[in-house]
């Protein structure tokens, strides 16, 4: 008779990929709003921002960047926020990758992990998973789990075990 030791182990899996943001993230280089893509002239900037079609950004997350070596006054960021605020799901001045990690981190921080209370838990190994998410998962799970592991249920590496 076949005995499934993995199923009988009582180990629960937490897969960080489940917390990956589902919102589309779009990059926006603000230099396109500058005079000659280099200089912030208030009148021209405000006109370009007002004329900007926001339909492609509606309901998405926008990662603002600036690839031009320009001096950007702080009011520019506020004007961008005012224009995009009611149309997009989220926005910030950072790369697409950094914004994705920020949203992913927020999802893990907000996750209800009460089902792992007093359990043996393995955080699934995933290629190309941001390291900070493993640290965050450990920080969230250590106070509540009986055993914290990494890898796969069949061959986990024990990280922490409550006495």
C-alpha positions as CSV (number, residue, x, y, z in Angstrom):
1,X,0.0,0.0,0.0
2,X,1.3,3.5,-1.0
3,X,1.6,6.0,1.9
4,X,1.9,9.6,0.9
5,X,4.3,10.9,3.5
6,X,4.1,14.5,2.1
7,X,0.3,14.6,2.7
8,X,0.7,13.0,6.1
9,X,3.4,15.4,7.2
10,X,1.0,18.1,8.2
11,X,3.1,20.8,6.5
12,X,1.4,23.7,5.0
13,X,2.9,25.6,2.1
14,X,3.1,29.3,1.6
15,X,3.8,30.4,-1.9
16,X,4.9,34.0,-2.2
17,X,4.0,34.0,-5.9
18,X,0.4,34.0,-4.7
19,X,0.9,37.6,-3.5
20,X,2.4,38.9,-6.7
21,X,0.5,42.1,-7.7
22,X,-2.2,41.4,-10.4
23,X,-2.4,45.1,-11.4
24,X,-0.6,46.0,-14.6
25,X,2.4,48.2,-14.0
26,X,3.3,50.8,-16.7
27,X,6.4,52.9,-16.8
28,X,6.1,56.6,-17.7
29,X,9.2,58.6,-18.5
30,X,8.3,62.2,-17.5
31,X,11.0,63.7,-19.9
32,X,8.3,63.5,-22.6
33,X,6.5,66.3,-20.9
34,X,9.6,68.6,-20.8
35,X,10.6,71.2,-23.3
36,X,12.9,69.5,-25.7
37,X,12.7,66.5,-23.3
38,X,15.3,68.3,-21.2
39,X,14.0,71.4,-19.5
40,X,11.1,71.9,-17.2
41,X,9.2,75.1,-18.3
42,X,6.2,75.5,-16.2
43,X,3.7,76.6,-18.9
44,X,4.8,74.0,-21.4
45,X,4.9,71.2,-18.8
46,X,1.4,72.0,-17.5
47,X,0.1,72.1,-21.0
48,X,1.7,68.8,-22.0
49,X,0.4,67.2,-18.8
50,X,-3.1,68.5,-19.3
51,X,-3.1,67.2,-22.9
52,X,-1.9,63.8,-21.9
53,X,-4.4,61.0,-22.7
54,X,-4.7,58.9,-19.6
55,X,-6.9,56.1,-21.0
56,X,-3.9,53.7,-21.4
57,X,-3.1,54.2,-17.6
58,X,-6.6,53.8,-16.3
59,X,-6.8,51.3,-13.4
60,X,-3.1,50.5,-13.7
61,X,-0.1,51.2,-11.5
62,X,2.3,53.8,-13.0
63,X,6.0,53.9,-12.3
64,X,7.3,57.4,-13.0
65,X,10.9,57.8,-14.0
66,X,13.0,60.5,-15.7
67,X,15.7,59.3,-18.1
68,X,16.8,62.9,-18.8
69,X,19.5,64.6,-16.7
70,X,17.2,67.4,-15.8
71,X,16.6,69.6,-12.8
72,X,13.1,68.8,-11.7
73,X,11.4,71.1,-9.2
74,X,9.3,69.3,-6.6
75,X,6.0,70.8,-7.8
76,X,6.4,68.6,-10.9
77,X,5.9,65.5,-8.8
78,X,2.8,67.0,-7.2
79,X,1.4,68.0,-10.6
80,X,1.9,64.4,-11.8
81,X,0.1,63.1,-8.7
82,X,-2.8,65.5,-9.2
83,X,-3.2,64.5,-12.8
84,X,-3.0,60.7,-12.4
85,X,-4.5,60.4,-8.9
86,X,-8.1,59.7,-9.9
87,X,-7.3,57.6,-13.0
88,X,-4.8,55.0,-11.8
89,X,-4.7,52.3,-9.2
90,X,-1.3,53.3,-7.8
91,X,1.6,55.6,-8.7
92,X,5.1,56.4,-7.5
93,X,8.4,57.8,-8.7
94,X,10.5,54.6,-9.2
95,X,11.3,51.9,-11.7
96,X,8.7,49.4,-12.8
97,X,10.6,46.6,-11.0
98,X,10.8,48.6,-7.8
99,X,7.2,49.5,-7.9
100,X,6.3,45.8,-8.5
101,X,8.3,44.8,-5.4
102,X,6.7,47.5,-3.3
103,X,3.2,46.3,-4.3
104,X,4.2,42.7,-3.7
105,X,5.6,43.6,-0.3
106,X,2.3,45.4,0.6
107,X,0.3,42.3,-0.4
108,X,2.5,40.1,1.9
109,X,2.2,42.6,4.7
110,X,-1.6,42.7,4.4
111,X,-2.0,38.9,4.0
112,X,-4.1,37.1,6.6
113,X,-1.7,34.4,7.9
114,X,-3.9,33.3,10.8
115,X,-4.4,29.8,9.1
116,X,-0.7,29.2,9.8
117,X,-1.0,29.7,13.5
118,X,0.8,26.9,15.4
119,X,1.5,25.0,12.1
120,X,4.5,23.6,10.3
121,X,4.9,25.9,7.3
122,X,7.2,25.7,4.3
123,X,7.8,28.8,2.2
124,X,8.1,27.5,-1.3
125,X,11.3,27.9,-3.2
126,X,10.9,30.0,-6.4
127,X,13.5,31.0,-8.9
128,X,14.0,34.8,-9.2
129,X,12.0,35.6,-6.1
130,X,13.1,38.9,-4.5
131,X,15.1,38.1,-1.4
132,X,13.3,40.7,0.6
133,X,10.1,38.8,0.3
134,X,11.6,35.7,1.9
135,X,12.8,37.9,4.8
136,X,9.4,39.5,5.1
137,X,7.7,36.1,5.1
138,X,10.0,34.9,7.8
139,X,9.4,38.0,9.9
140,X,5.6,37.5,9.6
141,X,5.7,33.7,10.2
142,X,8.2,33.3,13.0
143,X,6.0,34.7,15.7
144,X,3.0,32.5,14.8
145,X,4.3,29.1,13.4
146,X,5.5,26.0,15.1
147,X,8.1,25.3,12.5
148,X,9.3,27.5,9.6
149,X,10.9,25.8,6.6
150,X,12.1,26.7,3.1
151,X,11.9,24.6,-0.1
152,X,9.3,22.1,-0.9
153,X,7.0,20.0,1.4
154,X,8.8,16.8,0.5
155,X,12.3,18.1,1.2
156,X,12.1,21.2,3.3
157,X,15.0,23.0,5.0
158,X,14.2,23.8,8.6
159,X,14.8,27.5,9.4
160,X,13.1,27.8,12.8
161,X,11.5,25.4,15.2
162,X,9.6,26.4,18.3
163,X,10.6,24.4,21.4
